[in-house]
Amino acid sequence: MGSGIGPSGDAAQLRRRAEASNLVKLAHTPEMLAALSPEEIGSLVHELRVHQIELEMQNEELRRAQVELDASRERYFELYDLAPVGYCTVNQQGKILDANLAAASLFGVPRGQLAGQRYSQFIFKDDRDCYYLHHKALFEAGGPQSADVRMAKKDGTMFWARMEATVTPDAHGEPLAHVVLTDITRRRLAEVSLAASRAELQAVYDHAPMMMCVLDAERQVLYANPAFTRFTGVPEEDLKNERAGGTFGCVNSADDPRGCGYGEECRDCGLRLALEETLRSGRAHINFEHHAVYQRDGVRREAELLVSIAPVQLAGRSGLLLCLNDVSERKRAEAQYQTLFRQMQSGFTLHEVLRDQEGRPVDFRFLAVNPAFERMTGLRAEDLVGRTVRQVMPQVDPREFQVCIDVAETGDPGFFESYDARRRKYTEVVAFRPAPNQCARLITDITDRKRAEAALRESEALYRSIMNASPDEIIITDLEGRVVMVSPMALTLSGCEREEELIGCLVTDFVAPEERERAAAMMAQMFQGVSGIPVQYRALRRDGSPLDVEAKSDFIRDGQGNPSGLIFVVRDITERKALEAQLRQSQKMESIGRLAGGVAHDFNNLLTVINGYSEMILAEMSATDPLRATLTEISKAGARAASLTRHLLAYSRKQVLQPRELDLNRVVESIRPMLERLLGEEIEVRVELNAQRAMVCADPSQLEQVIMNLAVNARDAMPGGGVVRIETSLVDLGAGRPGALEAGPKGRCVMLAVSDNGVGMHEATRLRIFEPFFTTKEMGQGTGLGLSMVQGIVLQSGGSIDVQSEPGVGTTLRVWLPALAETSVEAGHRANLPEVRGTETVLVVEDQPEVLRYAVAALHAYGYRVMEAHSADEALAVIAREAGPIHLVLTDVVMPNMGGMRLAARLEQIRPGIKVLFMSGYAEEIAGEAEGPGAGILFIQKPFSPRDLAAKVRSLLHPDAGAAPPR
């Protein structure tokens, strides 16, 4: 490539072009002049242009060398192609003739494909007009031209480029443009960013709530932002060129209106000293407090200012940036806060969140604690501030810790309660976030409240438990007697289903009409100071049914002791009154039973002698003796008297249980005459007995009692008269047995049925007839114990009982007892009984002389050697002096001074193993001496026959002989 400029003129010509271009650019860049001083701008531009001229000189030399030395092109290849800037040769038509590798890289096109392409296609479409003007001016003026345009690569990527071009003719004289392309994208972006930053900075400066002003070295105001002018009340134009003190109207510089630093009082002014120090040292003063006293328009004011001073350079001169923040309100708030902080009764802590490397909160550092917190925890502030929660309180509850983390993270307040087991204190904690990455806690001691709440809960639980568990009805009313609360039992007694049915009712609404006057008088007595006295009255259920109740009442008092309500404790005594009536009836029956038992006791002693001697005389009397018939009648009368005595004992339940084999048919026949007299003439007794003997094992007296009770109940069910049917039969209880007998006897059984054609029973009554004291009879007509006693006897005998009844039809009660095989005793084959005679020695102890003589005579008759004693003491004397053996002692149970039981105990000590047989007229004698009637006792019931006595003695002395028990 050639050039029309000689080597000697190149440098001077290029420098002149650069200076001319420089002058042009300076004229077109006022923003640069605004930022820099003219001297600085000129110096900087001059240096850049000198550098550019040097580059252009080098390029020109290269082009001249290329024209003159084509052979040396390869030697300059790297310098051209690998240059850090792009080079392009463009003709006047705008086509690219040549380009280096840097240009090809900028365009994103292989170097070989650039030749012949239009240069403008790489110009961003919005900047092509600028390029065309640049290109036209370049070829028209012939001088160097430069422009900044946006260019686009082949793939569409845009970048900013600086085009600097010169025109030189080629070897043929055609003008060619040599374009130097420099990528200035970063610089342009930086300039844009700088402009934006300046705009933002100006906006911050203008809108900052902080007062800002720029001072020169003389502390005169050069600039002031709106916040500063608002605080001083002086427009910015009036502030300029005033000293700082004057802008405020500082009262200490009143002797010099121009302001700061001249009055005598200003020698120690902290603001003035800080300004001077910053100017002198260049070190900033950040956030120090200054108390300003100033005066404007004759009004004196004071302010607490937070001051920051920083050095700045102003066109090469030192200046100051003064920032002021009026913190007067904050200082007053801080003072109030400090007062509250130290005097508040609630504890307060301020924490800073500590985080791990991943930014997760792991602990809290104490920043401040108030005296109340120190008192509450026993910890001192100097031991807490600066340390972490985990260091000071390693046992902190993780849940409390998490609440504080959530508060610090979200800013939402949190609440929790805490318990200090060491100090036994409850606290209520409110956590909030006063600033980012902080958590504050307000802690209130609620120990007394928690204890009061616990005591209240315990009291309420106890109260509710008492209300729920009380068997009595508890009613709480207002002072007018209107119900406000009731216990569950109140629903039962009132017949209501829900409490709402009772709430609001008058307590007297449930009192029987005839009793309400007395109930009102009771309430009146309460208001006169008489309370707590139980009162019985008749109440009414919701359905109108009556019940007897006993009520106590008293006042409920408030904290000042004034009556606030009434409490009534009401007890249902209906059953108790019925039981009292039954007890009175039972006591009457008991008295009759005791009378019957006493009569039977004495009568049995007499019958023992009468019947015993009668049997002994008949045994020795010949069949043809004329007195035999008379004596036989006497014996029969005695037997009937003994049977009557047994019935009296059965009625009074004073017999010892003596189960034996017997024929139920014979028991029914023996008691039938007594039943007919007992039931009366209006009742017809029909007996239908099984043809076979009904053998069972039972106590005959108790069995008779069962029959009598069932018959009497049947009679009572027929108040107008009727038929009582007594049946016996043999049945086999196998499959298909009635449900009531599922737990009863199995197999072959004897069935006793007592039926009536009376009023019958409903199902509800039928299910309860065996309950003790349950009765459907009028008060005073029955104790309700008859059928329960019957059931007890039947069950004790191994049987079961069932009832069938239908209202208006009648009732049938059936008793099932296990059946036995027939025995020779009941069959009457007494000849087969073992021999009852003996030769052993028997000591008879009896305080009744006639009974003693009879027993001695009876035993003598059967061959026994008999000794006698009229008392226990006499018996002990006989045994003491008797050297020979005494095989058995027959003793009465009840005797003066010492009874038979105590005698037996003494005999066991004197002669261990001696056999003792007790005799008694009725069971209460044995019950008073032994643990229970007949419990482990060898016993014979008076009256007894000589043979029965002999057989009993024989069976005890020789149990292996198999003597049959007495009848």
Secondary structure, DSSP 4 states (H G I P E B T S, - for coil): ---SS-HHHHHHHHHHHHHHHHHHHHHT-HHHHHHS-HHHHHHHHHHHHHHHHHHHHHHHHHHHHHHH-GGGGGGGHHHHHT-SSEEEEEETTSBEEEE-HHHHHHHTS-GGGTTTSBGGGGB-GGGHHHHHHHHHHHHHH-S-EEEEEEEE-TTS-EEEEEEEEEEEE-TTS-EEEEEEEEE-HHHHHHHHHHHHHHHHHHHHHHH-SSEEEEE-TT-BEEEE-HHHHHHHT--HHHHTT-BHHHHHTBGGGTTSTT-TT-SGGGGG-HHHHHHHHHHHH---EEEEEEEEEEEETTEEEEEEEEEEEEEEEETTEEEEEEEEEE-HHHHHHHHHHHHHHHH-SSEEEEEEEEE-TTS-EEEEEEEEE-HHHHHHHS--HHHHTTSBHHHH-TT--HHHHHHHHHHHHH---EEEEEEETTTTEEEEEEEE-SSTTEEEEEEEE-HHHHHHHHHHHHHHHHHHHHHHH-SSEEEEE-TT-BEEEE-HHHHHHHT-SSGGGTTT-BGGGGB-GGGHHHHHHHHHHHHTT-----EEEEEE-TTS-EEEEEEEEEEEE-TTS-EEEEEEEEEE-HHHHHHHHHHHHHHHHHHHHHHHHHHHHHHHHHHHHHHHHHHHHHHHS-TT-TTHHHHHHHHHHHHHHHHHHHHHHHHHT-PPP--EEEEHHHHHHHHHHHHHHHH-TTEEEEEE--SS--EEEE-HHHHHHHHHHHHHHHHHT-TT-EEEEEEEEEEEE-TT--GGGTTS--EEEEEEEEEE-S----HHHHTTTTSTT---SPTTS--S-HHHHHHHHHHHTT-EEEEEEETTTEEEEEEEEE-----HHHHT-GGGSPP-----EEEEE-SSHHHHHHHHHHHHHTT-EEEEESSHHHHHHHHHH--S---EEEEES--SSS-HHHHHHHHHHHSTT-EEEEEESSHHHHHHHSSSTTTT--EEESS--HHHHHHHHHHHH-GGG-PPPP-
